[in-house]
Structure formats: structure tokens, C-alpha cells
Amino acid sequence: MNYESLFIPIGIIVGTLSGFYGIGGGIVLMPILLLSGFSPSIAVPTSLMFTFGTSLSGALAHTRMRNVNWKIAVMIGLVGALLAQASNRIVLHISGSYDWLLNVWLILLLSYFAWSLYNKRNNEEKPPLIKNPYLASAIIGSIIGFLCALLGIGGGFITVPLLMSWLGFDTRKAIGTSLAAIIIISMGGVTGYSTQVELNYLLGFFLIIGAFIGSPFGAKMTVYYQTIEMTQRLSILYLFVIASIAVDLLAILTWPILEWVSLLILVTFLGAMLLDFYRHYSAYKVRDM
């Protein structure tokens, strides 16, 4: 049995979070791949392959629930795919020498958006900041596309709060539209890398199998949560990932053994969210009886 097949369960679990949160899943998968011994130049495109699978599967599920604005998603995706071609060259340049810079980038970005989501919880009716939806979409696509190939993520953790604050989307529509945009962006990122490095397509394939199992389940779980509950849990996700990346950065600078503490933080969050899913599903069924 190929060792790559062992990543199917990881694909299922991360895919479930992807469908629920509207993220590609790279923000969780990247630390796992790096701790598994893959270099950033291999982990990033592999993460993007997985992100393509989670976003495609999740977007299809959210489309059936009428949670996707495809016009906005395509605008963000096309602009993002173009910018992704520039940032993948940066990763190939710094890989192995300045890997810690990626951790710093993620901590700063996640801190800002965790704060943004906290404010959104308290200002649910706040009007959109940018009146022209296509201008806002182009700007979001530019930001996401650059960070996509740079960090090995689809950019959903940025797209969702920006759609909520800049365009006034509710949480469910922001999640569905984010996943649809990530389909195009992640495809552009993978294409850019495929011409420069040798990709592990088998690993990506097995991760995508898991994504197609987990992502639709995560999308369906949004039915069992109120909007404010989903927003709260998205901000909690960011806080856990910030803690994980901060510990990983400390591991790079001091004790490598701390990398496993970083992974433990993510695993703890994954377990807590699966338990939270079970509780909400059970409570929903009890109310329907």
C-alpha cells in the first residue's frame, strides 16, 4: 500500500472543516504536510491540489443550498488565478532559507481577520464598505491570488470575512461564494507550480478523495447552526490556527520538538469541532421530534 493513501482520513477531516467554514483547508493541511517532512516547494502545490478538491466539492454542495453568488465568485477567481502566478515564484525563491516568513505572514493575517470577525459578530447589520461589488471582487481576488500560491492556501480564511464586511454577505453566502472562487484560484496556483517543480500527484489524489467525502458533509452541517454561531466558530478557528503557527514559528527559531505541539493544537481543535457537530446535530433532531 502506498503511504500516500494514509492521507485519505486527513483529507476527510480537513475537507469537513472546509465545507463548513468556506475555506480551502490549506491553512490546516499545510502544517501537517510540513511536519510530515515535505519541503514548502512540494507542500504548497500539494495543498493547492487538495484545496481544489475541497472547494469543488463544497461549492457544489453549497450551490444546491443556494449559497453561491457565481458572478462574484468568478470575478474573484479569475483575478486571483492571475496573481497566483506571481507569488509561486516567491515561494520557490525563499523555500528552505526563509520559511519562517510564511509563518509571520499567516499570524499577522489571521490576527487581523479574527479581529474583523469579532467586530462582525457585534455589527451584524453593518452595510457593505465598498458599494461597487465588482470593484470589491477584483480587489479581493488580487489579495487572495497573491497569498494563494505564496502560502499554499486557497484564501478562504480571507475571502469569507472580506465578503461579509466589504459586500455585506451573510455568513452562509460568504462561505459558499468563497469556495466557488477558490476552485479557480487553486487551479491557477497548481498550474503555475506544475511547470516549475515535480508534483506528488498521487498524494494530491488521495487527499482529494478524502475531500470529496468530507466537504459535502461539512456544507450540510451549516444547516444546524445559526449565523452568529457560525461566525463565532470561524473566529475560534483563526485563534487556534494562530496559536499553532506561533508555536511552529517558535520551533523554527528554538526547539524543533515544538512542531509536534503545534500539530497537537490543530488536532485538538479538529476533535472539538467534530464533537460540536455531533452536539448540534443531536440537538436539532431532538427539536424536530
Sequence and secondary structure as in RCSB ss.txt:
>XXXX:A:sequence
MNYESLFIPIGIIVGTLSGFYGIGGGIVLMPILLLSGFSPSIAVPTSLMFTFGTSLSGALAHTRMRNVNWKIAVM
IGLVGALLAQASNRIVLHISGSYDWLLNVWLILLLSYFAWSLYNKRNNEEKPPLIKNPYLASAIIGSIIGFLCAL
LGIGGGFITVPLLMSWLGFDTRKAIGTSLAAIIIISMGGVTGYSTQVELNYLLGFFLIIGAFIGSPFGAKMTVYY
QTIEMTQRLSILYLFVIASIAVDLLAILTWPILEWVSLLILVTFLGAMLLDFYRHYSAYKVRDM
>XXXX:A:secstr
  GGGGGHHHHHHHHHHHHHHT  SHHHHHHHHHHTT  HHHHHHHHHHHHHHHHHHHHHHHHHTT   HHHHHH
HHHHHHHHHHHHHHHHHHHTTTSTHHHHHHHHHHHHHHHHHHHHHHH TT   S S HHHHHHHHHHHHHHHHHH
HTS SHHHHHHHHHHHS   HHHHHHHHHHHHHHHHHHHHHHHHTTS   HHHHHHHHHHHHHHHHHHHHHGGGS
 HHHHHHHHHHHHHHHHHHHHHHHHHHHS TTHHHHHHHHHHHHHHHHHHHHHHHHHHHHHHH 
